[in-house]
């Protein structure tokens, strides 16, 4: 079973690709395709408009996606499926005892 990740098209695309590269996952793109490949055969990437990302995840088309909280709220995507299948998670930089750049909330 492959992990399907949504990458936002447009202004967030390059920053997202850099984020994954810093995390060790290189994503190879083709300007003419909505799909991207990675060095990991178990991960598939698809380019989606940030405005539509939450709906694709909610509908199960993607397992995860990167988008802004504003788009999640505007799309009225479910924050916690009553069947326990999906949950909204957020990570952001935290200035704490462990130092800047650590994340919490996952």
C-alpha positions as a Markdown table, in Angstrom:
| # | Residue | x | y | z |
|---|---|---|---|---|
| 1 | Unk | 0.0 | 0.0 | 0.0 |
| 2 | Unk | 1.4 | 3.4 | -1.0 |
| 3 | Unk | 1.3 | 6.6 | 0.9 |
| 4 | Unk | -0.4 | 9.3 | -1.3 |
| 5 | Unk | 0.6 | 12.8 | -0.5 |
| 6 | Unk | -0.9 | 16.0 | -1.9 |
| 7 | Unk | 1.5 | 18.8 | -2.9 |
| 8 | Unk | 0.0 | 22.3 | -3.3 |
| 9 | Unk | 0.3 | 23.7 | -6.8 |
| 10 | Unk | 1.1 | 27.4 | -7.3 |
| 11 | Unk | 2.8 | 29.7 | -4.8 |
| 12 | Unk | 3.3 | 27.0 | -2.1 |
| 13 | Unk | 4.7 | 24.4 | -4.5 |
| 14 | Unk | 8.4 | 25.3 | -4.4 |
| 15 | Unk | 8.5 | 25.8 | -0.6 |
| 16 | Unk | 6.8 | 22.5 | -0.1 |
| 17 | Unk | 9.2 | 20.7 | -2.4 |
| 18 | Unk | 12.1 | 22.3 | -0.4 |
| 19 | Unk | 10.6 | 21.2 | 2.9 |
| 20 | Unk | 10.4 | 17.6 | 1.7 |
| 21 | Unk | 14.0 | 17.8 | 0.4 |
| 22 | Unk | 15.3 | 19.0 | 3.7 |
| 23 | Unk | 13.4 | 16.1 | 5.3 |
| 24 | Unk | 15.3 | 13.7 | 3.0 |
| 25 | Unk | 12.5 | 13.0 | 0.4 |
| 26 | Unk | 13.4 | 14.3 | -3.0 |
| 27 | Unk | 10.3 | 14.8 | -5.2 |
| 28 | Unk | 10.9 | 14.8 | -9.0 |
| 29 | Unk | 8.4 | 16.9 | -10.9 |
| 30 | Unk | 7.3 | 17.3 | -14.5 |
| 31 | Unk | 5.7 | 20.6 | -15.4 |
| 32 | Unk | 3.2 | 18.9 | -17.7 |
| 33 | Unk | 2.0 | 16.4 | -15.1 |
| 34 | Unk | -0.2 | 16.4 | -12.0 |
| 35 | Unk | 1.9 | 13.5 | -10.6 |
| 36 | Unk | 5.4 | 13.5 | -9.2 |
| 37 | Unk | 7.8 | 10.7 | -8.3 |
| 38 | Unk | 10.0 | 10.2 | -5.3 |
| 39 | Unk | 13.0 | 8.1 | -4.5 |
| 40 | Unk | 10.7 | 5.9 | -2.4 |
| 41 | Unk | 8.5 | 3.5 | -4.3 |
| 42 | Unk | 6.0 | 3.5 | -1.4 |
| 43 | Unk | 5.2 | 7.2 | -1.8 |
| 44 | Unk | 3.1 | 8.8 | -4.5 |
| 45 | Unk | 2.7 | 12.6 | -4.9 |
| 46 | Unk | 0.0 | 14.5 | -6.7 |
| 47 | Unk | -0.2 | 18.2 | -7.3 |
| 48 | Unk | -3.5 | 19.7 | -6.1 |
| 49 | Unk | -4.7 | 23.3 | -5.7 |
| 50 | Unk | -4.3 | 24.2 | -2.0 |
| 51 | Unk | -8.0 | 25.2 | -1.9 |
| 52 | Unk | -9.0 | 21.6 | -2.8 |
| 53 | Unk | -6.5 | 19.7 | -0.6 |
| 54 | Unk | -8.7 | 19.2 | 2.5 |
| 55 | Unk | -11.5 | 17.7 | 0.4 |
| 56 | Unk | -9.1 | 15.3 | -1.4 |
| 57 | Unk | -7.9 | 14.1 | 2.0 |
| 58 | Unk | -11.3 | 13.9 | 3.5 |
| 59 | Unk | -12.6 | 11.9 | 0.5 |
| 60 | Unk | -9.7 | 9.4 | 0.8 |
| 61 | Unk | -8.2 | 10.3 | -2.5 |
| 62 | Unk | -5.0 | 11.3 | -0.7 |
| 63 | Unk | -3.7 | 10.1 | 2.6 |
| 64 | Unk | -2.2 | 13.5 | 3.5 |
| 65 | Unk | -1.7 | 16.9 | 2.0 |
| 66 | Unk | -0.2 | 20.3 | 2.8 |
| 67 | Unk | -2.5 | 23.3 | 2.8 |
| 68 | Unk | -3.4 | 26.3 | 4.9 |
| 69 | Unk | -5.8 | 26.1 | 7.9 |
| 70 | Unk | -7.9 | 28.8 | 6.1 |
| 71 | Unk | -8.5 | 26.4 | 3.2 |
| 72 | Unk | -9.4 | 23.6 | 5.6 |
| 73 | Unk | -11.9 | 25.7 | 7.4 |
| 74 | Unk | -13.4 | 27.2 | 4.2 |
| 75 | Unk | -13.8 | 23.8 | 2.7 |
| 76 | Unk | -15.6 | 22.7 | 5.9 |
| 77 | Unk | -13.6 | 19.4 | 5.8 |
| 78 | Unk | -14.3 | 17.1 | 8.7 |
| 79 | Unk | -11.9 | 17.5 | 11.6 |
| 80 | Unk | -12.5 | 14.1 | 13.1 |
| 81 | Unk | -14.4 | 11.4 | 11.3 |
| 82 | Unk | -16.8 | 9.8 | 13.7 |
| 83 | Unk | -15.6 | 6.4 | 12.5 |
| 84 | Unk | -12.1 | 7.4 | 13.6 |
| 85 | Unk | -10.5 | 7.4 | 10.1 |
| 86 | Unk | -9.2 | 11.0 | 9.8 |
| 87 | Unk | -7.9 | 13.8 | 12.0 |
| 88 | Unk | -6.6 | 17.2 | 11.4 |
| 89 | Unk | -3.0 | 17.6 | 12.6 |
| 90 | Unk | -0.9 | 20.7 | 12.7 |
| 91 | Unk | 2.8 | 21.2 | 13.4 |
| 92 | Unk | 4.5 | 24.6 | 13.7 |
| 93 | Unk | 7.8 | 25.9 | 15.1 |
| 94 | Unk | 7.9 | 25.9 | 18.9 |
| 95 | Unk | 10.2 | 28.1 | 21.0 |
| 96 | Unk | 10.6 | 25.9 | 24.1 |
| 97 | Unk | 13.1 | 24.1 | 26.2 |
| 98 | Unk | 14.2 | 22.1 | 23.3 |
| 99 | Unk | 15.0 | 25.1 | 21.2 |
| 100 | Unk | 13.6 | 26.8 | 18.1 |
| 101 | Unk | 12.6 | 24.7 | 15.1 |
| 102 | Unk | 11.2 | 21.7 | 17.1 |
| 103 | Unk | 7.6 | 20.8 | 16.5 |
| 104 | Unk | 4.8 | 19.8 | 18.8 |
| 105 | Unk | 1.2 | 18.9 | 18.3 |
| 106 | Unk | 1.6 | 15.8 | 16.2 |
